[in-house]
Amino acid sequence: MFLSVFDMFKVGVGPSSSHTMGPMVAAARFLDTLRAAPFVAQGVRASLHGSLAFTGVGHATDRAVILGLAGFTPDIYDAVKAEAALADVKREKMVRPDGLAALSFDPETDLIFDYDAPLPGHANGMILMASDAQGDIILQETYYSIGGGFVVTDAELQGGNETASTPATPIPYPFHSAAEMLKMAQSSGKTIAQMKDANERAFQSPAEIDEGLARIWQVMSDCIDRGLATPGILPGGLNVRRRAHAINAALEAEKGMNLTAPHTINDRISVYAMAVNEENAAGGQVVTAPTNGAAGVVPATIRYWLDYVPGATRSRVGEFLLTASAIGGLVKHNASISGAECGCQAEVGSAAAMAAAGLAAVLGGTPEQVENAAEIALEHHLGMTCDPVKGLVQVPCIERNGLGAIKAVSAASLALRGDGQHLVPLDACIETMRQTGQDMSDKYKETALGGLAVNVPNC
C-alpha cells in the first residue's frame, strides 16, 4: 500500500472534499479524456447520484461540476475567476475549457440530480457524458468520489486503485496495517514518521517532500488566521453566524487574567478548528485532513501544540504531518474516510486519530504510544453519524471539528501516560469502524435524510 502524505493532505476548496473537490477533479479528468479522444465532442452532460444528488446543492456539487467542465481544478482555484466563469456558462450555455472546442452545456438541463438508487460502486457516484452535434452520447465515464478528494473511475474502483501515486521504486516500509507498522518500526529502530519519510523518498526528493510539507502547513495556518479574522454570516440559507472571530477576541481579552479557568484551553483548541471549518463552509481554501468536512482537527491540534506546549517548534511540523498521514492511510486503506460511506466517524473520527498520533509523536511518544493515541481517538468516535442540516457543511460539522481536536489532544495525553500496551489494537478499531459504517442506515451517511438534518428546522 502506498498513499503519499500529499494524497492525504491536499490543498483544495470548500465546502466538501468528496462533494466539491471530487466532482471538480472528475470533470477535469473527463476533459483530459476528451482531449485525447479521436473525435470532436459538441456538448457535455452530467448526472449526480446517491449522496452527490441528495446533498449536492448544499455541498456546491453543481458549482463544482460546472467549474470542472470549464477547466477549473481545486489546487489552483481562483474564487474571482470562478464566479465570472459561472456567470458566463449560465449566460452562454457553453463551457470553454482549454484545449477543446466550446462545448454546449446548459446547467438547467445538462446537469441532472438523480435521486433514484445510487450507483453500485459508491454512494458518491457521477456519470459524465460527451455528445455529438445531434446530441447522441459518444463518450461516457462513471466516476466515484470516494472521500478526501480521491476520485476513481468505475474500472479503477473494480481494480482496487486508491490513488494515482505510483512510486518509481518499491517502498522500503510497505505496511498495510498498524500491526505491520509497529513490527517494522521495532525491527528498523525508526519512528513512524521516519518510515513514512523513507517511503515518500521512493516517489520524490527530500527537498520536494520538505517544500510540500511546508506548503501544507502554511495553507493550514493561513486558513486558521483567516477564519479567526472574519466575522459574518455563512452562505447557504441557514444564517449560521461565524463564531470563531468573536470567541477568539474574547480569549485574547482574557489573556493574563488571574481567574481564567484551566479548561479555557479547550476553547482555544476548538476555536482554531472552528475557524478552519467556517472558512471551508464559506468555500475558502483548505487542506483535506483527511477530508474538508474534518479539515479543522489536524491544523487546530498543530496550532495548539505550537502556541501552548513548551519546546514545540515549527521545524517538527513535518514529523507531525508524516505521522498523521500514516494513520490516515491505514484508515482509508482498511475502512473509509468518506462520510457518505461510513458516517462522520470516518471523517472527524479519522481526523482525530491522525491528529492524536501526530501530537503523540512530536511529544516524544514511542510508535506503540502513537498507535495507542490514534486508537483512543478513533474508538471514541465510533458510530458517529453524518447528518448535515440542509446538506450544508455547517451544522453540526463546524463544532464537531472543535470537539474532535479536543479529543485528539486528550487521546495523545492519555497514551503518553501509558507505555503503549493496551487492550484494543488500532487495527481492530478501524475494522469496527468499517463494520459500523456498513451497518449504518443510509439516512445517517451524508444524505441529510436523518438525524439533525430532519430534526432541526433548516429554513
C-alpha positions as CSV (number, residue, x, y, z in Angstrom):
1,M,0.0,0.0,0.0
2,F,1.3,3.5,-0.8
3,L,-0.7,6.6,0.0
4,S,1.5,9.7,-0.2
5,V,1.3,12.4,2.5
6,F,0.3,14.7,-0.3
7,D,-2.6,12.3,-1.2
8,M,-3.8,12.6,2.3
9,F,-3.2,16.3,2.7
10,K,-4.4,18.1,-0.5
11,V,-4.8,21.9,-1.0
12,G,-8.3,22.4,-2.2
13,V,-11.5,24.4,-1.9
14,G,-14.6,24.1,0.4
15,P,-17.1,23.1,1.4
16,S,-16.5,19.4,0.8
17,S,-13.7,17.2,-0.4
18,S,-16.0,14.5,-1.6
19,H,-18.8,16.6,-2.9
20,T,-16.9,19.7,-4.2
21,M,-13.3,18.8,-4.8
22,G,-14.0,15.3,-6.1
23,P,-16.6,16.2,-8.7
24,M,-14.4,19.1,-9.9
25,V,-11.4,16.6,-10.2
26,A,-13.7,14.1,-12.0
27,A,-14.7,16.8,-14.5
28,A,-11.1,17.7,-15.1
29,R,-10.2,14.1,-15.8
30,F,-13.1,13.8,-18.2
31,L,-11.8,16.8,-20.1
32,D,-8.4,15.1,-20.4
33,T,-10.1,12.0,-21.8
34,L,-11.9,14.3,-24.4
35,R,-8.6,15.9,-25.3
36,A,-7.1,12.5,-26.1
37,A,-10.2,11.3,-28.0
38,P,-10.0,10.9,-31.8
39,F,-13.3,12.8,-32.3
40,V,-14.5,16.3,-31.5
41,A,-17.3,16.5,-29.0
42,Q,-20.0,19.2,-29.3
43,G,-21.6,19.0,-25.8
44,V,-21.3,17.6,-22.3
45,R,-23.7,16.4,-19.7
46,A,-23.5,15.2,-16.1
47,S,-25.7,13.2,-13.7
48,L,-25.2,13.0,-10.0
49,H,-26.2,10.0,-7.9
50,G,-26.6,8.9,-4.3
51,S,-25.2,11.4,-1.8
52,L,-24.0,13.7,-4.5
53,A,-27.6,14.1,-5.5
54,F,-29.2,14.4,-2.1
55,T,-26.7,16.9,-0.6
56,G,-25.2,18.2,-3.8
57,V,-26.7,21.7,-3.7
58,G,-25.7,22.2,-0.1
59,H,-22.2,21.0,-0.8
60,A,-21.8,23.1,-4.0
61,T,-21.6,20.0,-6.2
62,D,-23.4,21.6,-9.0
63,R,-21.0,24.6,-9.0
64,A,-18.0,22.2,-8.8
65,V,-19.1,20.2,-11.8
66,I,-19.8,23.3,-13.9
67,L,-16.4,24.8,-12.9
68,G,-14.6,21.5,-13.5
69,L,-16.1,21.2,-17.0
70,A,-15.0,24.8,-17.6
71,G,-11.4,23.9,-16.7
72,F,-11.0,24.7,-13.0
73,T,-9.2,22.4,-10.6
74,P,-9.2,22.6,-6.8
75,D,-5.4,23.1,-6.3
76,I,-5.3,26.3,-8.3
77,Y,-8.9,27.5,-7.7
78,D,-9.4,31.3,-8.0
79,A,-12.7,32.4,-6.5
80,V,-13.0,35.6,-8.5
81,K,-12.3,33.9,-11.9
82,A,-14.7,31.1,-10.8
83,E,-17.6,33.5,-10.3
84,A,-17.0,35.1,-13.6
85,A,-16.9,31.7,-15.3
86,L,-20.1,30.5,-13.7
87,A,-21.9,33.6,-15.0
88,D,-20.5,33.0,-18.4
89,V,-21.7,29.4,-18.5
90,K,-25.2,30.3,-17.3
91,R,-25.4,33.1,-19.9
92,E,-23.9,31.3,-22.9
93,K,-24.9,27.8,-22.0
94,M,-21.4,26.7,-23.1
95,V,-18.2,25.7,-21.4
96,R,-14.9,26.7,-22.9
97,P,-12.1,24.6,-21.4
98,D,-8.5,25.0,-22.7
99,G,-7.5,22.6,-25.5
100,L,-11.1,21.8,-26.6
101,A,-13.7,23.4,-28.8
102,A,-16.5,25.1,-27.0
103,L,-19.0,22.6,-25.6
104,S,-22.7,23.1,-25.2
105,F,-23.7,22.8,-21.6
106,D,-26.9,24.2,-20.1
107,P,-26.8,23.8,-16.3
108,E,-30.6,23.7,-16.2
109,T,-30.9,20.7,-18.4
110,D,-27.5,19.1,-18.7
111,L,-26.8,18.7,-15.0
112,I,-29.1,16.1,-13.5
113,F,-29.7,15.3,-9.8
114,D,-30.8,11.6,-9.9
115,Y,-32.5,10.7,-6.6
116,D,-33.1,7.1,-7.6
117,A,-30.9,4.2,-6.4
118,P,-27.2,5.2,-6.1
119,L,-24.7,3.8,-8.5
120,P,-23.3,0.4,-7.4
121,G,-19.7,1.3,-6.7
122,H,-20.0,4.0,-4.0
123,A,-22.6,6.4,-2.5
124,N,-20.9,9.3,-4.3
125,G,-21.3,8.5,-7.9
126,M,-21.5,10.6,-11.1
127,I,-21.7,10.0,-14.8
128,L,-20.1,12.4,-17.3
129,M,-21.1,12.2,-21.0
130,A,-20.0,13.8,-24.2
131,S,-22.3,14.2,-27.1
132,D,-22.1,14.9,-30.9
133,A,-23.9,17.6,-32.9
134,Q,-27.1,15.6,-32.8
135,G,-27.0,15.2,-29.0
136,D,-26.1,11.5,-29.1
137,I,-23.7,10.2,-26.4
138,I,-20.3,9.4,-27.9
139,L,-18.3,9.0,-24.7
140,Q,-19.3,8.2,-21.2
141,E,-17.4,7.6,-18.0
142,T,-18.6,6.8,-14.4
143,Y,-16.6,8.4,-11.6
144,Y,-16.8,7.8,-7.8
145,S,-15.7,10.5,-5.3
146,I,-14.5,8.2,-2.5
147,G,-13.7,10.8,0.1
148,G,-10.9,13.2,0.8
149,G,-10.8,14.4,-2.8
150,F,-9.9,11.0,-4.2
151,V,-11.6,10.1,-7.4
152,V,-11.7,6.8,-9.3
153,T,-13.4,5.6,-12.4
154,D,-15.6,2.5,-12.2
155,A,-12.8,0.4,-13.8
156,E,-10.3,1.8,-11.2
157,L,-12.6,1.1,-8.4
158,Q,-13.1,-2.5,-9.5
159,G,-9.3,-2.9,-9.8
160,G,-8.7,-1.6,-6.3
161,N,-6.9,1.6,-7.2
162,E,-7.0,4.2,-4.4
163,T,-4.7,6.8,-5.8
164,A,-2.7,7.8,-8.9
165,S,0.5,8.0,-6.9
166,T,2.9,5.3,-8.0
167,P,6.4,5.1,-6.5
168,A,9.3,4.9,-9.0
169,T,10.8,2.1,-6.9
170,P,9.4,-0.3,-4.2
171,I,8.9,1.5,-0.9
172,P,11.0,0.2,2.0
173,Y,8.2,0.0,4.6
174,P,5.0,-1.2,2.9
175,F,2.9,-1.6,6.0
176,H,-0.8,-2.4,5.3
177,S,-1.9,-2.5,9.0
178,A,-1.0,-0.9,12.3
179,A,0.4,-4.3,13.4
180,E,2.8,-4.4,10.4
181,M,3.7,-0.7,11.0
182,L,4.7,-1.4,14.6
183,K,6.6,-4.5,13.7
184,M,8.6,-2.6,11.1
185,A,9.3,0.2,13.5
186,Q,10.6,-2.2,16.1
187,S,12.8,-4.1,13.6
188,S,14.2,-0.9,11.9
189,G,14.5,1.3,15.0
190,K,12.7,4.1,13.1
191,T,9.8,6.2,14.1
192,I,6.6,6.1,12.1
193,A,7.4,9.5,10.6
194,Q,10.9,8.3,9.6
195,M,9.4,5.2,7.9
196,K,6.8,7.4,6.2
197,D,9.5,9.8,5.0
198,A,11.6,6.9,3.6
199,N,8.5,5.7,1.7
200,E,7.9,9.2,0.3
201,R,11.5,9.3,-1.0
202,A,10.7,6.4,-3.4
203,F,8.3,8.9,-5.0
204,Q,10.0,12.3,-4.7
205,S,13.2,14.0,-3.5
206,P,13.8,15.1,0.1
207,A,13.6,18.7,-1.0
208,E,10.3,18.2,-2.6
209,I,8.9,16.5,0.5
210,D,10.1,19.3,2.8
211,E,8.8,22.0,0.5
212,G,5.4,20.2,0.1
213,L,5.0,19.7,3.9
214,A,5.9,23.4,4.5
215,R,3.3,24.5,2.0
216,I,0.6,22.2,3.5
217,W,1.2,23.7,7.0
218,Q,1.3,27.3,5.6
219,V,-2.1,26.8,3.9
220,M,-3.5,25.3,7.1
221,S,-2.1,28.1,9.3
222,D,-3.3,30.8,6.9
223,C,-6.8,29.2,6.9
224,I,-6.9,29.4,10.7
225,D,-5.8,33.0,10.6
226,R,-8.5,34.0,8.0
227,G,-11.2,32.2,10.0
228,L,-10.2,34.0,13.2
229,A,-10.2,37.4,11.5
230,T,-13.5,37.0,9.6
231,P,-17.0,37.7,11.1
232,G,-20.3,37.5,9.3
233,I,-22.9,35.0,8.2
234,L,-22.1,31.8,6.3
235,P,-23.7,31.2,2.9
236,G,-26.3,28.6,2.2
237,G,-29.5,29.8,3.8
238,L,-29.2,28.6,7.4
239,N,-27.9,32.0,8.5
240,V,-25.2,30.4,10.7
241,R,-23.0,33.1,12.3
242,R,-19.3,32.8,12.1
243,R,-18.3,32.4,15.8
244,A,-14.5,31.9,15.7
245,H,-13.8,35.6,15.3
246,A,-15.8,36.6,18.4
247,I,-14.6,33.7,20.5
248,N,-11.0,34.4,19.6
249,A,-11.4,38.1,20.5
250,A,-12.9,37.1,23.9
251,L,-10.0,34.7,24.5
252,E,-7.5,37.4,23.6
253,A,-9.1,39.8,26.0
254,E,-8.9,37.3,28.9
255,K,-5.2,36.8,28.5
256,G,-3.3,37.5,31.7
257,M,-6.4,37.3,33.9
258,N,-5.7,35.6,37.2
259,L,-9.0,33.9,37.4
260,T,-9.1,32.2,34.0
261,A,-10.2,28.6,34.3
262,P,-7.7,26.0,33.1
263,H,-10.3,24.4,30.9
264,T,-10.4,27.5,28.8
265,I,-7.6,26.0,26.7
266,N,-10.3,23.7,25.3
267,D,-12.0,26.9,23.9
268,R,-8.7,27.8,22.2
269,I,-8.3,24.4,20.6
270,S,-11.9,24.5,19.5
271,V,-11.7,28.0,18.0
272,Y,-8.7,27.0,15.9
273,A,-10.7,24.1,14.4
274,M,-13.9,26.2,14.0
275,A,-12.0,28.9,12.2
276,V,-10.9,26.4,9.6
277,N,-14.3,24.9,9.1
278,E,-16.0,28.2,8.9
279,E,-13.6,29.0,6.1
280,N,-14.5,25.7,4.5
281,A,-18.2,26.3,4.8
282,A,-17.7,29.7,3.0
283,G,-15.9,27.9,0.1
284,G,-12.4,29.1,1.1
285,Q,-9.1,27.4,0.6
286,V,-8.5,24.5,3.0
287,V,-6.4,21.3,3.2
288,T,-8.1,17.9,3.2
289,A,-7.1,16.4,6.5
290,P,-8.3,13.8,5.6
291,T,-11.4,15.5,4.2
292,N,-12.8,19.0,4.0
293,G,-15.6,18.3,6.5
294,A,-12.9,17.3,9.0
295,A,-10.3,19.8,7.9
296,G,-10.1,21.7,11.2
297,V,-8.9,18.9,13.5
298,V,-5.3,18.4,12.5
299,P,-4.4,22.1,12.0
300,A,-6.1,23.0,15.3
301,T,-4.0,20.4,17.1
302,I,-0.8,21.5,15.5
303,R,-1.5,25.2,16.3
304,Y,-2.4,24.3,19.9
305,W,1.0,22.4,20.1
306,L,2.9,25.3,18.6
307,D,1.3,28.0,20.6
308,Y,1.0,26.4,24.0
309,V,3.3,23.4,24.5
310,P,6.8,24.2,25.7
311,G,9.5,23.1,23.3
312,A,7.2,23.0,20.3
313,T,8.9,24.1,17.1
314,R,7.7,24.6,13.5
315,S,10.6,22.6,12.3
316,R,8.9,19.4,13.5
317,V,5.5,20.1,11.9
318,G,6.6,17.8,9.0
319,E,7.1,15.0,11.5
320,F,3.5,15.6,12.8
321,L,2.1,15.5,9.3
322,L,4.0,12.4,8.2
323,T,2.9,10.5,11.3
324,A,-0.7,11.7,10.8
325,S,-0.8,10.7,7.2
326,A,0.5,7.2,8.0
327,I,-2.5,6.7,10.3
328,G,-4.9,8.3,7.8
329,G,-3.6,5.9,5.1
330,L,-4.3,2.9,7.3
331,V,-7.9,4.1,7.9
332,K,-8.5,4.8,4.2
333,H,-7.0,1.5,3.1
334,N,-8.7,-0.7,5.6
335,A,-12.0,1.2,6.1
336,S,-13.0,4.6,4.8
337,I,-12.6,8.3,5.2
338,S,-15.9,9.0,3.4
339,G,-18.9,10.3,5.4
340,A,-21.2,9.1,2.6
341,E,-19.8,5.6,3.1
342,C,-19.3,5.3,6.9
343,G,-20.7,8.4,8.5
344,C,-18.8,11.1,10.4
345,Q,-16.8,8.5,12.3
346,A,-14.9,8.2,9.0
347,E,-14.2,11.9,8.8
348,V,-13.9,13.6,12.1
349,G,-13.0,10.2,13.8
350,S,-10.2,9.6,11.3
351,A,-9.0,13.2,11.6
352,A,-8.9,12.9,15.4
353,A,-6.9,9.6,15.2
354,M,-4.5,11.3,12.8
355,A,-4.1,14.4,15.0
356,A,-3.7,12.3,18.2
357,A,-1.0,10.2,16.5
358,G,0.9,13.3,15.2
359,L,0.7,15.1,18.6
360,A,1.9,12.0,20.5
361,A,4.8,11.7,18.0
362,V,6.1,15.2,18.4
363,L,5.7,15.0,22.2
364,G,8.2,12.1,22.2
365,G,5.9,9.1,22.1
366,T,7.1,5.7,21.0
367,P,5.5,4.1,18.0
368,E,3.4,2.0,20.4
369,Q,2.2,5.1,22.2
370,V,1.4,6.8,18.9
371,E,-0.7,3.8,17.8
372,N,-2.4,3.9,21.1
373,A,-3.2,7.6,20.8
374,A,-4.8,7.0,17.4
375,E,-6.8,4.1,18.7
376,I,-8.2,6.1,21.7
377,A,-9.2,9.0,19.5
378,L,-10.9,6.8,16.8
379,E,-12.6,4.5,19.4
380,H,-14.5,7.4,20.9
381,H,-15.9,8.5,17.6
382,L,-17.3,5.1,16.6
383,G,-20.9,5.2,15.5
384,M,-20.9,9.0,14.8
385,T,-23.4,9.8,12.0
386,C,-23.1,12.3,9.2
387,D,-26.3,14.3,9.3
388,P,-25.7,17.8,7.9
389,V,-28.6,20.2,8.3
390,K,-29.8,21.3,4.9
391,G,-26.9,19.4,3.4
392,L,-24.5,22.1,4.3
393,V,-21.1,21.5,5.9
394,Q,-22.0,23.7,8.9
395,V,-24.2,22.1,11.5
396,P,-23.0,20.0,13.3
397,C,-19.8,19.9,11.3
398,I,-18.1,23.1,12.5
399,E,-18.4,22.5,16.2
400,R,-17.8,18.8,15.7
401,N,-14.3,19.6,14.5
402,G,-13.6,21.6,17.6
403,L,-14.6,18.6,19.8
404,G,-12.6,16.3,17.6
405,A,-9.5,18.3,18.2
406,I,-10.1,18.3,22.0
407,K,-10.4,14.5,21.8
408,A,-7.2,14.3,19.8
409,V,-5.2,16.2,22.4
410,S,-6.8,14.2,25.3
411,A,-6.1,10.9,23.5
412,A,-2.4,11.8,22.9
413,S,-2.0,12.8,26.5
414,L,-3.6,9.6,27.8
415,A,-1.5,7.5,25.6
416,L,1.7,9.2,26.7
417,R,0.7,8.4,30.3
418,G,1.0,4.7,29.5
419,D,3.7,2.5,27.9
420,G,1.8,1.8,24.7
421,Q,0.3,-1.5,25.8
422,H,-3.5,-1.5,25.5
423,L,-6.4,-3.9,25.0
424,V,-7.9,-2.7,21.7
425,P,-5.5,-2.6,18.8
426,L,-5.9,0.2,16.2
427,D,-6.5,-2.4,13.5
428,A,-9.5,-3.7,15.5
429,C,-10.8,-0.2,15.9
430,I,-10.5,0.5,12.2
431,E,-12.3,-2.7,11.3
432,T,-15.0,-1.9,13.8
433,M,-15.5,1.5,12.2
434,R,-15.8,-0.2,8.8
435,Q,-18.4,-2.7,10.0
436,T,-20.3,0.0,11.9
437,G,-20.4,2.1,8.7
438,Q,-21.6,-0.9,6.7
439,D,-24.4,-1.5,9.1
440,M,-25.4,2.2,9.5
441,S,-28.6,3.3,7.8
442,D,-28.1,5.4,4.7
443,K,-30.1,8.1,6.4
444,Y,-27.1,8.8,8.6
445,K,-24.5,8.8,5.9
446,E,-24.4,12.3,4.3
447,T,-27.8,12.1,2.7
448,A,-29.4,14.7,5.0
449,L,-32.3,12.3,5.4
450,G,-32.0,11.6,9.1
451,G,-30.6,12.8,12.5
452,L,-30.2,16.5,13.0
453,A,-30.8,17.1,9.3
454,V,-34.5,16.3,9.8
455,N,-35.0,17.4,13.4
456,V,-33.6,20.9,13.2
457,P,-35.6,23.5,11.2
458,N,-33.4,24.4,8.2
459,C,-35.0,27.4,6.7
